[in-house]
Amino acid sequence: MLPQMRDQGPPPTGGAVRSNVAAALSAVRLIRRIDDRQAHITHEVDEAMNTNGQAATVCARAAHENPLLAKTMPAYEQIKRYVVARIAEGIWKPGALIPSETELVKEFGVARMTVSRALRELTNERVLARVQGSGTYVAPQRYESTVLEVRNIADEIAARGHRHSAHVLVIEASSAPSALDALGLSAGPVFHSRIVHCEEGEPIQYEDRFVNPSVFPGYLEQDFTLETPNHYMMRVAPIQRAEFQIHAQKPDPYVRRHLQMEMGEPCLMLWRRTWVGAAVATSVQLWHRASRLHLGGVL
């Protein structure tokens, strides 16, 4: 038996057919416009991803070539560290014209305002000097003169014809309040090291140092039995300012033991804090047996 057919109603009139065809054509045109729009958006996204990828490649290459550029730093801070490192390494000498903002924008793949901020802050910190219509130059490096020089203890020992050696007791990241206070920071962590320096095997200086990681991000990776912290920091970033205090002080048992001091033996502690640009770079206590330390100078 044949299936029953439902009543389909009367066949469409000519006007209805034309109306249906017009609606179908409108739908096709709408679909085409949507497809074209999606293709345009896809092209824009692809271009943006390509541009961002190129910028990321430039930044990654710059960070690889310049270990001082820590990934956690803002882009303008990275550029500042890059400039300071070039000056410290002697690649850009005092009075030399540095690359233009346009060149730095290209190298780092960042906005011009980011480069401009970095150069402006370095100018305010007297690391750079900007000359209107001429460019940006490395400023003459000025240091405060004092009868107490920032000297490397290994060089002092070598000057006496003796052998320097060092024992690293502690090298760590610390967020202790005393560590933050030493560098005037509100948040950590900061880097901390304790090192005993020896002359011909005899301990002569106990060094207790806090270091600003934004100035010396690679500090914890150094081998301070081969190079002193002082030598490393002078090599990486030039010091703009330093302050000193000298105290006659009784050492705690930990210091006394590592300096091999007798109970009641006097000690001199030299406290020193240094700046790189506007940032406190390091704060250090240098403990010496009073019988082994001589301070002198010519005025």
Legacy VTK file of the C-alpha trace (Angstrom):
# vtk DataFile Version 3.0
C-alpha trace
ASCII
DATASET POLYDATA
POINTS 299 float
0.000 0.000 0.000
1.386 3.397 -0.917
2.135 5.756 1.968
-0.242 8.601 2.446
0.992 11.973 1.215
0.421 15.009 3.407
-1.307 17.941 1.902
1.458 20.277 0.686
-0.974 23.077 -0.041
-1.280 24.858 -3.326
1.820 25.261 -5.512
3.657 28.565 -5.005
2.656 31.426 -7.182
5.184 33.279 -9.369
5.461 36.120 -6.818
6.222 33.713 -3.992
8.910 31.981 -6.062
10.590 35.312 -6.803
10.428 36.234 -3.101
12.039 32.920 -2.081
14.804 33.296 -4.667
15.561 36.838 -3.487
15.743 35.670 0.120
18.105 32.863 -0.848
20.377 35.247 -2.771
20.442 37.651 0.210
21.423 34.765 2.471
24.225 33.760 0.094
25.537 37.340 -0.064
25.436 37.577 3.754
27.363 34.318 4.098
29.965 35.574 1.615
30.351 38.858 3.552
30.814 36.896 6.795
33.402 34.652 5.121
35.255 37.694 3.718
35.205 39.383 7.138
36.516 36.234 8.849
39.290 35.951 6.270
40.211 39.622 6.875
40.267 39.111 10.656
42.363 35.954 10.265
44.843 37.895 8.098
45.061 40.700 10.698
45.617 38.175 13.508
48.299 36.384 11.486
50.070 39.689 10.833
49.884 40.661 14.519
51.212 37.270 15.601
54.027 37.547 13.094
54.942 41.046 14.316
54.814 39.988 17.970
56.841 36.896 17.148
59.542 39.038 15.526
59.600 41.350 18.571
59.832 38.366 20.918
62.710 36.976 18.855
64.599 40.282 19.082
64.064 40.494 22.844
65.051 36.864 23.338
68.223 37.382 21.325
69.071 40.547 23.285
68.474 38.746 26.596
70.642 35.826 25.475
73.448 38.134 24.408
73.121 40.192 27.602
72.759 38.020 30.758
72.007 41.135 32.824
68.579 41.380 31.225
66.453 39.469 33.729
63.119 38.306 32.320
61.273 39.448 35.411
62.323 43.080 34.928
60.166 45.657 33.130
61.373 46.340 29.577
62.694 49.824 30.425
64.765 48.364 33.295
66.222 45.771 30.940
67.306 48.534 28.572
68.851 50.485 31.458
70.868 47.437 32.544
71.958 46.863 28.950
73.251 50.449 28.675
75.004 50.338 32.073
76.660 47.019 31.180
77.959 48.410 27.880
79.499 51.346 29.767
80.952 49.140 32.527
82.544 46.816 29.965
84.167 49.770 28.204
82.258 49.160 24.960
80.708 52.631 25.262
83.294 55.012 26.713
82.671 58.406 28.412
81.774 60.975 25.767
80.745 58.331 23.206
77.479 58.669 21.286
75.187 55.728 22.071
72.653 54.202 19.607
69.622 56.376 18.872
66.150 55.725 20.279
65.089 54.400 16.875
67.958 51.885 16.842
67.181 50.720 20.390
63.472 50.379 19.540
64.452 48.108 16.638
66.943 46.093 18.691
64.612 45.408 21.619
61.294 45.347 19.742
59.595 47.700 22.219
57.682 50.974 22.012
59.591 54.241 21.651
58.167 55.506 24.960
59.797 52.518 26.732
63.230 53.359 25.323
62.673 57.055 26.039
61.887 56.311 29.704
65.040 54.207 30.110
67.280 56.910 28.612
65.538 59.667 30.569
66.081 57.875 33.892
69.744 57.176 33.081
70.148 60.859 32.231
68.614 61.848 35.588
71.035 59.413 37.261
73.950 61.127 35.424
74.925 57.979 33.588
74.019 59.571 30.238
73.921 63.132 28.898
71.361 64.102 26.253
72.188 66.938 23.848
69.245 68.495 22.009
69.500 67.887 18.272
72.706 65.868 18.645
71.922 62.654 20.518
72.657 60.846 23.786
76.209 60.456 25.084
77.898 58.540 27.889
78.402 61.023 30.724
81.794 61.350 32.449
81.705 58.970 35.419
82.100 60.880 38.694
82.976 59.242 41.997
83.033 60.760 45.452
86.578 60.981 46.755
87.285 59.516 50.166
90.327 58.419 52.106
88.779 54.929 52.143
88.912 53.462 48.653
86.629 50.702 47.390
89.439 48.194 46.911
89.523 44.514 46.132
91.013 42.574 49.051
92.592 40.059 46.676
94.528 42.922 45.043
95.664 44.222 48.450
96.968 40.777 49.414
98.666 40.320 46.031
100.336 43.732 46.433
101.978 42.382 49.596
103.282 39.420 47.584
100.928 36.985 49.288
98.285 34.505 48.176
94.544 35.183 48.574
91.980 32.445 49.104
88.307 32.497 50.075
85.804 30.219 51.817
82.145 30.758 50.876
80.045 30.081 53.979
76.642 31.237 52.692
75.252 32.330 49.331
71.464 32.568 49.197
68.326 34.566 48.458
66.789 36.120 51.570
63.605 38.032 52.402
64.550 38.629 56.053
63.594 42.136 57.284
67.253 42.888 58.107
68.231 42.004 54.518
65.582 44.316 53.033
66.456 47.125 55.469
70.130 46.926 54.514
69.250 47.864 50.928
66.279 50.122 51.679
63.855 47.796 49.853
60.247 47.046 50.773
60.038 43.634 49.081
62.445 40.787 48.435
64.136 38.552 48.042
67.641 40.023 47.984
70.934 38.168 47.677
73.096 37.402 50.716
76.612 36.023 51.039
79.077 35.349 53.852
82.695 34.825 52.852
85.963 34.497 54.763
89.007 35.943 52.978
92.412 34.498 53.843
95.996 35.649 53.369
98.419 32.740 53.028
95.713 30.529 54.524
95.113 32.733 57.592
91.641 34.340 57.861
91.871 38.142 57.882
88.410 39.360 56.814
84.847 38.160 57.380
82.536 39.601 54.705
78.762 39.717 55.294
77.113 41.197 52.179
73.590 41.966 50.920
73.152 42.564 47.180
70.359 44.156 45.155
69.272 41.558 42.550
67.973 44.225 40.150
71.535 45.563 39.874
73.426 42.245 39.977
70.948 39.536 38.820
73.721 36.978 38.247
75.260 37.266 41.730
74.203 33.836 43.039
75.700 32.054 40.015
79.252 33.341 40.618
82.120 31.286 42.021
83.569 33.586 44.677
86.497 31.290 45.350
87.805 32.384 41.934
86.715 36.037 41.937
85.839 38.265 44.895
82.385 39.874 45.078
84.054 43.291 44.940
85.846 42.447 41.682
82.688 40.948 40.155
80.547 43.986 40.971
83.119 46.522 39.788
83.324 44.560 36.540
79.553 44.412 36.006
78.328 47.890 37.026
80.190 51.132 37.840
79.697 52.588 41.326
78.368 56.154 41.437
78.490 56.694 45.211
79.613 55.025 48.430
79.349 55.697 52.160
81.418 54.224 55.009
81.334 53.794 58.761
83.990 52.214 61.012
83.064 50.655 64.330
85.154 49.155 67.119
82.857 46.272 67.916
82.750 42.985 69.742
82.195 40.164 67.228
79.543 37.524 67.774
80.716 33.908 68.297
80.140 33.043 64.614
82.434 35.820 63.349
85.001 35.174 66.093
85.178 31.477 65.222
85.705 32.048 61.491
88.370 34.714 62.097
90.026 32.409 64.645
90.015 35.155 67.294
90.618 34.790 71.009
87.810 35.499 73.458
87.793 39.255 74.208
90.040 40.106 71.231
88.976 43.463 69.693
87.544 43.738 66.218
87.097 46.569 63.679
84.022 46.468 61.466
83.935 48.520 58.270
80.360 49.081 57.033
79.969 50.202 53.436
76.976 50.896 51.207
77.265 51.640 47.484
74.957 52.937 44.749
74.682 52.245 41.034
72.620 55.049 39.570
69.761 55.774 41.974
69.640 52.217 43.374
71.415 50.960 46.487
73.525 48.185 44.959
75.078 46.516 47.997
75.490 46.803 51.757
78.406 45.006 53.387
79.993 44.512 56.799
83.721 43.745 56.674
85.013 42.365 59.989
88.750 42.422 60.761
90.920 41.424 63.671
92.103 44.742 65.052
95.653 43.389 65.345
95.752 42.726 61.588
94.093 45.883 60.183
95.838 49.171 59.480
93.901 52.136 58.123
95.779 55.044 56.651
95.662 57.724 53.996
97.145 60.975 52.778
95.153 64.235 52.883
LINES 1 300
299 0 1 2 3 4 5 6 7 8 9 10 11 12 13 14 15 16 17 18 19 20 21 22 23 24 25 26 27 28 29 30 31 32 33 34 35 36 37 38 39 40 41 42 43 44 45 46 47 48 49 50 51 52 53 54 55 56 57 58 59 60 61 62 63 64 65 66 67 68 69 70 71 72 73 74 75 76 77 78 79 80 81 82 83 84 85 86 87 88 89 90 91 92 93 94 95 96 97 98 99 100 101 102 103 104 105 106 107 108 109 110 111 112 113 114 115 116 117 118 119 120 121 122 123 124 125 126 127 128 129 130 131 132 133 134 135 136 137 138 139 140 141 142 143 144 145 146 147 148 149 150 151 152 153 154 155 156 157 158 159 160 161 162 163 164 165 166 167 168 169 170 171 172 173 174 175 176 177 178 179 180 181 182 183 184 185 186 187 188 189 190 191 192 193 194 195 196 197 198 199 200 201 202 203 204 205 206 207 208 209 210 211 212 213 214 215 216 217 218 219 220 221 222 223 224 225 226 227 228 229 230 231 232 233 234 235 236 237 238 239 240 241 242 243 244 245 246 247 248 249 250 251 252 253 254 255 256 257 258 259 260 261 262 263 264 265 266 267 268 269 270 271 272 273 274 275 276 277 278 279 280 281 282 283 284 285 286 287 288 289 290 291 292 293 294 295 296 297 298
